[in-house]
Amino acid sequence: MRIGMMADIYKPHISGVTNFISQNKSYLEKLGHEVYVFTFQSSTRDETYRDEEANIIRSQGIPILDTGFHFNLRYSKAARQILQTMDVAHVHHPFLSGTLAVSYCRGRGIPIVFTNHTRYDLYAQAYLPAVADIISETAMEAFLPTFCRSIDLTIAPSAGMKDVLIKFGVDSEIAVIPNGVDIKPFRSPAEVHRREDFGFNQEDVIFMYVGRLGPEKNLTFLLQAFRGLAQAFDGIDLMLIGEGPERESLQNMVSEWGLDSRVRFTGLVPYLQLPGYLAMGNAFVTASVTEVHPLSVIEAMAAGLPILGIQSPGVGDTIEDGVTGLLLRDEADIAGFTAKMVRLAIDHDKRKVMGAQAYQSAEQYAIERTVHLMLESYQKVITANAGRKRSWIVRINRLLDRWRSP
C-alpha cells in the first residue's frame, strides 16, 4: 500500500504529531508499505538539516511567525505528481494539508483519512492570538463539519475527542483509533539515568513532566501546586523535560520561590533517551487540559508510572481515576491538585499499585495494535473508493494533470 501522510509541519519540529507520524511511518514500512510525508519548508531553510527518513516530500512555504508552520496553498508540481500515486492520503492538519488533500486527491479517486490530533481553537489562543478569531470554536463549527463531509473517514484518537468533534457539528463517520506508541523502550530502557546527576537522592519521590513548556500546558498552575507540596514535605522533587517559550519565566518563578534544588529543567532530550529519564521517576504529572491524545502520558504509563492529571478530553480518556492515577475534576482547583500530589507522594503502596495498573493499561496503545487498526481503516476506504477511481471525472483529471503548469 502507498500511503501519503500530509502534515503542515514535520521534523525538525518536535511534537506529539510529528512523533506519531514518524513512528507510524517506520512501523508501516517494516510491514512492507510505502509511506511518504508531504509537508512544507521555508525557502530560507537551514541547509544544515537533512531528513534522516526516506520519502519526505517538501514544498516551499512562507514561515508563520516563529511557530515552525509554513503557509502555501499549493504543493510543488513534483510533490503533486507523487501524491497522486498514493493509494490513500492521511491528513494530520485540517486547514492547509486538509484543503490540499481535497483539491489534489478527491477528484482523482484517492481516499482521504483525517486524524484530528489537536484542539486547534485552544492552540490558536495560546500561540496565534493574531488569528485566534479565525480558528475560534465558532470557526471550527463552520469549517470542520464541511471538511469532514468532503473526505472519507475522520479519526478521533480518543472518545473525548470524538465528543468534541460532534460538539463542533461533525455529522459524518468518526472512528476512534488511539495514536499508538512504541512502548517496548519504556518497558526496558537501554540506560537509566542516575538521580545523583540531577541532585536528587535515592529516597526522594520524583514527579516527572514531559512536554512543551508553553502556555497551553498550564505549567504555572502545576508549579504553584508543587510549591505548596514542597513547603510541607521534604524529599519530593519535580523534573520538567522539554523546551518552549515559557521556560525562562518558569525558571525565574522557581528561583523566586527558592525551589531550584527541588525542580530541574532538562531542556530537550533525545527521544531515545526519554525512557531512561522516566525510569528515574515515581509518578508523572500534567496540568494540561488541551491534550487530545496525550502520548507523553501513555509513555509514562508504559514505564510503570501512575499519572496525576486534570479531567479533560484525552487525559480523562487515558487515566482511570483511582486505578492508573488520579484525576482532578475542577481545572481551577489548585488546592485540590496539590492535595492529590500529596496523596500520590506519601502513599507509597497505593502509588506502586497504580503504577502497575498503568503499566498494564498501556498495552492498549501499543503501536503494533493501533497500526493494524489504522490499516483496516485504510483498506475500508480504499475498497469503498474503488468504483469512483474508475469514473470518467477521475480519468479526465489524471489526463489534465500531465499538462498542468508547475
C-alpha positions as CSV (number, residue, x, y, z in Angstrom):
1,M,0.0,0.0,0.0
2,R,1.2,3.5,-0.8
3,I,0.3,5.9,2.0
4,G,0.7,9.7,1.9
5,M,1.0,11.4,5.3
6,M,0.1,15.1,4.8
7,A,1.2,17.5,7.6
8,D,1.5,21.3,7.8
9,I,4.7,20.8,9.9
10,Y,7.2,18.0,10.3
11,K,10.8,17.4,11.6
12,P,13.0,19.0,12.8
13,H,10.0,20.4,14.7
14,I,9.3,18.1,17.7
15,S,5.7,17.5,18.8
16,G,3.3,14.7,19.5
17,V,2.0,14.8,15.9
18,T,5.5,14.6,14.3
19,N,6.4,11.8,16.7
20,F,3.2,10.0,15.8
21,I,3.8,10.3,12.0
22,S,7.4,9.2,12.3
23,Q,6.7,6.2,14.5
24,N,3.8,5.1,12.3
25,K,5.8,5.6,9.1
26,S,8.6,3.5,10.5
27,Y,6.3,0.6,11.6
28,L,4.2,0.7,8.4
29,E,7.4,0.4,6.4
30,K,8.5,-2.6,8.4
31,L,5.3,-4.2,7.4
32,G,6.2,-3.6,3.7
33,H,4.1,-0.5,2.9
34,E,5.5,2.6,1.2
35,V,5.0,5.8,3.2
36,Y,5.6,9.4,2.1
37,V,5.3,12.5,4.2
38,F,4.1,15.7,2.3
39,T,4.9,18.9,4.2
40,F,6.4,22.4,3.9
41,Q,9.7,24.1,4.3
42,S,10.9,27.7,4.2
43,S,12.7,29.0,1.1
44,T,15.4,30.1,3.6
45,R,15.5,26.8,5.4
46,D,18.7,25.9,7.3
47,E,20.5,23.7,4.8
48,T,22.5,22.0,7.6
49,Y,19.4,20.0,8.4
50,R,19.0,16.8,6.4
51,D,16.0,14.4,6.5
52,E,17.1,11.1,8.1
53,E,14.0,9.4,6.7
54,A,13.3,8.4,3.1
55,N,10.4,9.9,1.2
56,I,10.0,13.2,2.9
57,I,8.5,15.5,0.2
58,R,8.7,19.2,1.0
59,S,7.2,22.1,-0.8
60,Q,8.2,25.7,-0.1
61,G,6.1,27.9,2.2
62,I,6.1,31.2,4.0
63,P,7.0,31.0,7.7
64,I,4.2,31.8,10.1
65,L,5.9,33.9,12.8
66,D,8.2,31.5,14.8
67,T,5.7,28.7,15.1
68,G,7.6,26.3,12.7
69,F,4.5,26.3,10.4
70,H,4.6,27.5,6.8
71,F,1.9,28.8,4.6
72,N,1.2,27.8,1.0
73,L,-1.9,27.0,-0.9
74,R,-0.3,24.5,-3.3
75,Y,2.4,21.8,-3.4
76,S,5.2,21.8,-6.0
77,K,4.5,20.0,-9.2
78,A,6.9,17.2,-8.2
79,A,5.0,16.8,-4.9
80,R,1.6,16.8,-6.6
81,Q,2.7,14.1,-9.0
82,I,4.0,11.8,-6.2
83,L,0.9,12.5,-4.0
84,Q,-1.4,11.5,-6.9
85,T,0.2,8.0,-7.0
86,M,-0.9,7.2,-3.4
87,D,-3.5,4.6,-2.5
88,V,-4.7,6.7,0.5
89,A,-3.9,10.1,1.8
90,H,-3.8,10.6,5.6
91,V,-4.2,14.2,6.7
92,H,-2.8,15.3,10.1
93,H,-3.7,19.0,10.0
94,P,-7.1,20.0,8.6
95,F,-6.6,23.6,7.3
96,L,-3.7,23.6,4.8
97,S,-3.0,19.9,4.4
98,G,-6.7,19.1,4.5
99,T,-7.6,21.6,1.9
100,L,-4.8,20.4,-0.4
101,A,-5.8,16.8,0.1
102,V,-9.4,17.6,-1.1
103,S,-8.0,19.6,-4.0
104,Y,-5.4,17.1,-5.2
105,C,-6.9,13.7,-4.2
106,R,-10.7,13.9,-4.2
107,G,-11.1,14.3,-7.9
108,R,-8.6,11.5,-8.6
109,G,-10.2,8.8,-6.7
110,I,-7.7,8.8,-3.8
111,P,-9.5,8.3,-0.5
112,I,-8.7,10.7,2.3
113,V,-8.5,9.9,6.0
114,F,-8.1,12.7,8.6
115,T,-6.9,12.4,12.2
116,N,-7.9,15.3,14.5
117,H,-4.9,15.5,16.8
118,T,-5.3,18.9,18.4
119,R,-7.8,21.3,19.9
120,Y,-6.9,23.9,17.3
121,D,-9.1,26.6,18.8
122,L,-7.2,26.3,22.1
123,Y,-3.8,26.1,20.4
124,A,-4.5,29.3,18.5
125,Q,-5.4,31.1,21.7
126,A,-2.0,30.2,23.1
127,Y,0.3,30.6,20.1
128,L,-1.5,32.6,17.4
129,P,-3.5,35.3,19.1
130,A,-3.5,37.4,15.9
131,V,-5.6,34.6,14.2
132,A,-7.3,33.2,17.2
133,D,-10.7,34.5,16.0
134,I,-10.1,32.7,12.7
135,I,-9.5,29.4,14.5
136,S,-12.1,30.0,17.3
137,E,-14.6,27.5,18.4
138,T,-17.2,29.1,16.2
139,A,-14.9,28.9,13.2
140,M,-14.3,25.2,13.9
141,E,-18.0,24.7,13.9
142,A,-18.2,26.3,10.5
143,F,-15.1,24.5,9.0
144,L,-14.9,21.0,10.4
145,P,-18.3,19.6,9.5
146,T,-17.9,20.6,5.9
147,F,-14.4,19.4,5.7
148,C,-15.2,16.1,7.3
149,R,-18.1,15.5,4.9
150,S,-15.7,16.1,1.9
151,I,-13.3,13.2,3.0
152,D,-13.8,9.5,3.5
153,L,-13.1,9.0,7.2
154,T,-12.5,11.1,10.3
155,I,-10.4,9.6,13.1
156,A,-10.5,10.7,16.8
157,P,-7.6,9.5,18.9
158,S,-10.0,9.3,22.0
159,A,-13.6,9.1,22.8
160,G,-13.4,12.5,24.4
161,M,-12.1,14.0,21.1
162,K,-15.0,12.3,19.2
163,D,-17.4,14.1,21.6
164,V,-15.6,17.4,20.9
165,L,-15.9,16.8,17.1
166,I,-19.6,16.0,17.4
167,K,-20.0,19.2,19.5
168,F,-18.4,21.1,16.6
169,G,-21.1,19.7,14.4
170,V,-19.2,16.9,12.6
171,D,-22.0,14.6,11.4
172,S,-20.0,12.2,9.2
173,E,-18.4,8.9,10.2
174,I,-15.9,9.2,13.1
175,A,-13.8,6.2,14.1
176,V,-11.9,6.1,17.4
177,I,-8.4,4.8,16.9
178,P,-5.7,5.6,19.6
179,N,-2.4,7.1,18.5
180,G,-0.1,4.3,19.1
181,V,3.2,4.3,21.0
182,D,6.2,2.0,20.7
183,I,6.0,1.0,24.4
184,K,8.9,-1.5,24.4
185,P,11.7,1.0,25.0
186,F,9.8,2.4,28.0
187,R,9.4,-1.1,29.5
188,S,13.2,-1.9,29.2
189,P,15.2,1.3,28.9
190,A,18.6,0.9,27.3
191,E,20.1,3.2,30.0
192,V,18.6,4.5,33.2
193,H,19.9,7.9,34.2
194,R,21.3,8.4,37.7
195,R,19.3,10.6,40.2
196,E,22.6,11.8,41.7
197,D,23.4,13.5,38.4
198,F,20.5,15.8,39.0
199,G,21.0,16.4,42.7
200,F,18.2,14.0,43.8
201,N,18.5,11.3,46.5
202,Q,17.6,7.7,46.0
203,E,14.9,8.1,48.7
204,D,13.2,11.1,47.0
205,V,9.8,10.9,45.3
206,I,10.2,12.4,41.9
207,F,7.3,13.7,39.8
208,M,8.1,13.8,36.1
209,Y,6.7,16.1,33.4
210,V,7.4,15.6,29.7
211,G,6.2,18.1,27.1
212,R,6.4,21.6,25.6
213,L,7.0,24.4,28.1
214,G,4.3,26.5,26.6
215,P,1.1,28.3,27.9
216,E,-1.2,25.6,26.6
217,K,0.3,23.1,29.1
218,N,-0.8,25.1,32.2
219,L,2.6,24.8,33.8
220,T,2.2,27.8,36.1
221,F,-0.7,26.0,37.7
222,L,1.5,22.9,38.1
223,L,4.3,24.8,39.7
224,Q,2.0,26.6,42.1
225,A,0.6,23.3,43.2
226,F,4.1,21.8,43.6
227,R,5.2,24.8,45.6
228,G,2.5,24.1,48.2
229,L,3.7,20.4,48.3
230,A,7.3,21.4,48.7
231,Q,6.6,23.8,51.5
232,A,5.0,21.0,53.5
233,F,7.3,18.0,52.7
234,D,10.9,17.4,52.1
235,G,12.3,14.7,49.7
236,I,9.8,15.4,46.9
237,D,11.1,16.8,43.6
238,L,9.9,17.7,40.2
239,M,11.6,17.2,36.8
240,L,10.4,19.1,33.7
241,I,11.6,17.6,30.4
242,G,11.1,19.7,27.4
243,E,11.6,23.1,25.9
244,G,9.4,26.0,25.0
245,P,8.6,29.8,25.2
246,E,7.8,29.7,28.9
247,R,11.0,28.1,30.1
248,E,12.7,31.3,31.2
249,S,9.7,32.7,33.1
250,L,9.1,29.3,34.8
251,Q,12.7,29.0,35.9
252,N,12.5,32.6,37.3
253,M,9.4,31.6,39.2
254,V,11.1,28.6,40.7
255,S,14.1,30.7,41.7
256,E,12.0,33.3,43.4
257,W,10.3,30.6,45.4
258,G,13.7,29.1,46.4
259,L,13.0,25.8,44.8
260,D,16.0,25.5,42.5
261,S,17.2,22.4,44.3
262,R,13.7,20.7,44.1
263,V,12.8,21.5,40.4
264,R,15.0,20.5,37.5
265,F,14.7,21.8,33.9
266,T,16.4,19.4,31.5
267,G,15.6,21.1,28.2
268,L,15.0,18.9,25.2
269,V,16.3,15.4,25.4
270,P,16.8,13.0,22.5
271,Y,13.6,10.8,22.2
272,L,15.6,7.6,22.5
273,Q,16.9,8.8,25.9
274,L,13.4,9.6,27.3
275,P,12.8,6.1,28.7
276,G,15.9,6.4,30.8
277,Y,14.7,9.6,32.3
278,L,11.2,8.3,33.1
279,A,12.8,5.3,34.8
280,M,14.1,7.7,37.4
281,G,10.6,8.9,38.4
282,N,8.0,7.7,40.8
283,A,4.9,9.4,39.2
284,F,4.0,11.5,36.2
285,V,2.2,14.8,36.5
286,T,0.4,17.1,33.9
287,A,-1.9,20.0,34.4
288,S,-2.7,20.4,30.7
289,V,-6.4,20.4,29.6
290,T,-5.7,20.8,25.9
291,E,-4.5,17.3,25.1
292,V,-6.4,15.3,22.6
293,H,-4.4,12.1,23.0
294,P,-1.5,12.6,25.5
295,L,1.4,10.5,24.1
296,S,3.7,11.6,27.0
297,V,1.1,10.2,29.5
298,I,0.9,6.9,27.6
299,E,4.7,6.7,27.5
300,A,4.9,7.3,31.3
301,M,2.2,4.6,31.9
302,A,4.3,2.2,29.8
303,A,7.2,3.0,32.1
304,G,5.0,2.0,35.1
305,L,4.4,5.5,36.5
306,P,1.0,6.4,37.9
307,I,-0.4,9.6,36.5
308,L,-1.8,12.8,38.0
309,G,-3.9,14.9,35.6
310,I,-7.0,17.1,35.2
311,Q,-10.2,15.7,33.8
312,S,-10.4,16.8,30.1
313,P,-10.7,15.1,26.7
314,G,-7.7,13.0,26.1
315,V,-6.3,12.9,29.6
316,G,-9.6,11.8,31.1
317,D,-9.9,9.1,28.5
318,T,-6.5,7.7,29.2
319,I,-6.4,7.8,33.0
320,E,-8.7,5.7,35.1
321,D,-9.2,7.7,38.3
322,G,-8.0,5.8,41.4
323,V,-6.8,2.9,39.2
324,T,-4.0,4.1,36.9
325,G,-3.7,7.5,38.5
326,L,-5.6,10.4,40.0
327,L,-7.8,13.0,38.2
328,L,-8.8,16.5,39.3
329,R,-12.3,17.4,38.3
330,D,-12.1,21.2,38.7
331,E,-9.4,22.6,36.5
332,A,-9.2,25.8,38.6
333,D,-8.7,24.0,42.0
334,I,-5.0,24.4,42.8
335,A,-5.6,23.3,46.4
336,G,-7.3,20.1,45.2
337,F,-4.4,19.4,42.7
338,T,-1.9,19.9,45.5
339,A,-3.8,17.5,47.7
340,K,-3.7,14.8,45.0
341,M,0.1,15.4,44.6
342,V,0.5,14.9,48.3
343,R,-1.5,11.7,48.2
344,L,0.5,10.3,45.3
345,A,3.8,11.3,47.0
346,I,3.2,9.9,50.5
347,D,1.0,6.8,49.9
348,H,3.8,4.6,48.6
349,D,1.8,1.4,48.5
350,K,-1.1,2.9,46.5
351,R,1.4,4.6,44.2
352,K,3.0,1.3,43.3
353,V,-0.3,-0.4,42.8
354,M,-1.5,2.3,40.4
355,G,1.9,2.2,38.6
356,A,1.5,-1.5,38.0
357,Q,-2.1,-0.9,36.7
358,A,-0.8,1.9,34.4
359,Y,1.9,-0.4,33.1
360,Q,-0.8,-3.0,32.1
361,S,-3.2,-0.4,30.7
362,A,-0.5,1.0,28.3
363,E,-0.8,-2.3,26.3
364,Q,-4.0,-1.0,24.5
365,Y,-1.9,1.8,23.0
366,A,0.9,-0.4,21.7
367,I,1.8,0.6,18.1
368,E,1.6,-3.0,16.9
369,R,-2.1,-2.9,17.7
370,T,-3.0,0.6,16.6
371,V,-1.2,0.4,13.3
372,H,-3.3,-2.7,12.3
373,L,-6.5,-0.8,13.3
374,M,-5.3,2.0,11.0
375,L,-4.6,-0.3,8.1
376,E,-8.1,-1.8,8.4
377,S,-9.5,1.7,8.1
378,Y,-7.2,2.5,5.1
379,Q,-8.4,-0.7,3.4
380,K,-12.0,0.1,4.1
381,V,-11.9,3.5,2.4
382,I,-9.8,2.2,-0.5
383,T,-12.4,-0.5,-1.2
384,A,-15.2,1.9,-0.9
385,N,-13.5,4.2,-3.4
386,A,-12.7,1.5,-6.0
387,G,-15.7,2.5,-8.2
388,R,-15.0,6.2,-8.0
389,K,-11.4,5.7,-9.1
390,R,-12.7,4.3,-12.5
391,S,-15.1,7.2,-13.1
392,W,-14.7,9.4,-16.2
393,I,-14.1,12.5,-14.0
394,V,-11.1,10.9,-12.4
395,R,-9.7,9.8,-15.8
396,I,-10.1,13.4,-17.2
397,N,-8.4,14.9,-14.1
398,R,-5.5,12.5,-14.4
399,L,-5.1,13.3,-18.1
400,L,-5.1,17.1,-17.3
401,D,-2.5,16.6,-14.6
402,R,0.0,15.8,-17.3
403,W,-0.4,19.3,-18.8
404,R,-0.8,21.5,-15.7
405,S,1.9,24.1,-15.0
406,P,4.3,23.7,-12.0
